[in-house]
């Protein structure tokens, strides 16, 4: 692939001195990835994750239910069975 084609694809206009340097890097990368063509992957299942993942969280299970009366015991003020709070807006 020509560097000018790449410039058009990514909408860049590189100076000539940078074109030569980028071409060297691209040639190196392409040569490096050519090795993957030799990997035999016939019959291999595609991976979603590179490593096996397990859920590390515990089950979300309610251990004890508190009654309304028990919860309201800690309320500084209560009204009609609910926490009484000061008005935020007046």
Secondary structure as a PSIPRED ss2 file (coil, helix, strand):
# PSIPRED VFORMAT (PSIPRED V4.0)

   1 X C   1.000  0.000  0.000
   2 X C   1.000  0.000  0.000
   3 X H   0.000  1.000  0.000
   4 X H   0.000  1.000  0.000
   5 X H   0.000  1.000  0.000
   6 X H   0.000  1.000  0.000
   7 X H   0.000  1.000  0.000
   8 X H   0.000  1.000  0.000
   9 X H   0.000  1.000  0.000
  10 X H   0.000  1.000  0.000
  11 X C   1.000  0.000  0.000
  12 X C   1.000  0.000  0.000
  13 X C   1.000  0.000  0.000
  14 X C   1.000  0.000  0.000
  15 X C   1.000  0.000  0.000
  16 X H   0.000  1.000  0.000
  17 X H   0.000  1.000  0.000
  18 X H   0.000  1.000  0.000
  19 X H   0.000  1.000  0.000
  20 X H   0.000  1.000  0.000
  21 X H   0.000  1.000  0.000
  22 X H   0.000  1.000  0.000
  23 X H   0.000  1.000  0.000
  24 X H   0.000  1.000  0.000
  25 X H   0.000  1.000  0.000
  26 X H   0.000  1.000  0.000
  27 X H   0.000  1.000  0.000
  28 X H   0.000  1.000  0.000
  29 X H   0.000  1.000  0.000
  30 X H   0.000  1.000  0.000
  31 X H   0.000  1.000  0.000
  32 X H   0.000  1.000  0.000
  33 X H   0.000  1.000  0.000
  34 X H   0.000  1.000  0.000
  35 X H   0.000  1.000  0.000
  36 X H   0.000  1.000  0.000
  37 X H   0.000  1.000  0.000
  38 X H   0.000  1.000  0.000
  39 X C   1.000  0.000  0.000
  40 X C   1.000  0.000  0.000
  41 X C   1.000  0.000  0.000
  42 X C   1.000  0.000  0.000
  43 X C   1.000  0.000  0.000
  44 X C   1.000  0.000  0.000
  45 X C   1.000  0.000  0.000
  46 X C   1.000  0.000  0.000
  47 X C   1.000  0.000  0.000
  48 X C   1.000  0.000  0.000
  49 X C   1.000  0.000  0.000
  50 X C   1.000  0.000  0.000
  51 X C   1.000  0.000  0.000
  52 X C   1.000  0.000  0.000
  53 X C   1.000  0.000  0.000
  54 X C   1.000  0.000  0.000
  55 X C   1.000  0.000  0.000
  56 X C   1.000  0.000  0.000
  57 X C   1.000  0.000  0.000
  58 X C   1.000  0.000  0.000
  59 X C   1.000  0.000  0.000
  60 X C   1.000  0.000  0.000
  61 X C   1.000  0.000  0.000
  62 X C   1.000  0.000  0.000
  63 X C   1.000  0.000  0.000
  64 X C   1.000  0.000  0.000
  65 X C   1.000  0.000  0.000
  66 X C   1.000  0.000  0.000
  67 X C   1.000  0.000  0.000
  68 X H   0.000  1.000  0.000
  69 X H   0.000  1.000  0.000
  70 X H   0.000  1.000  0.000
  71 X H   0.000  1.000  0.000
  72 X H   0.000  1.000  0.000
  73 X C   1.000  0.000  0.000
  74 X C   1.000  0.000  0.000
  75 X C   1.000  0.000  0.000
  76 X C   1.000  0.000  0.000
  77 X C   1.000  0.000  0.000
  78 X E   0.000  0.000  1.000
  79 X E   0.000  0.000  1.000
  80 X C   1.000  0.000  0.000
  81 X C   1.000  0.000  0.000
  82 X E   0.000  0.000  1.000
  83 X E   0.000  0.000  1.000
  84 X C   1.000  0.000  0.000
  85 X C   1.000  0.000  0.000
  86 X C   1.000  0.000  0.000
  87 X C   1.000  0.000  0.000
  88 X C   1.000  0.000  0.000
  89 X C   1.000  0.000  0.000
  90 X C   1.000  0.000  0.000
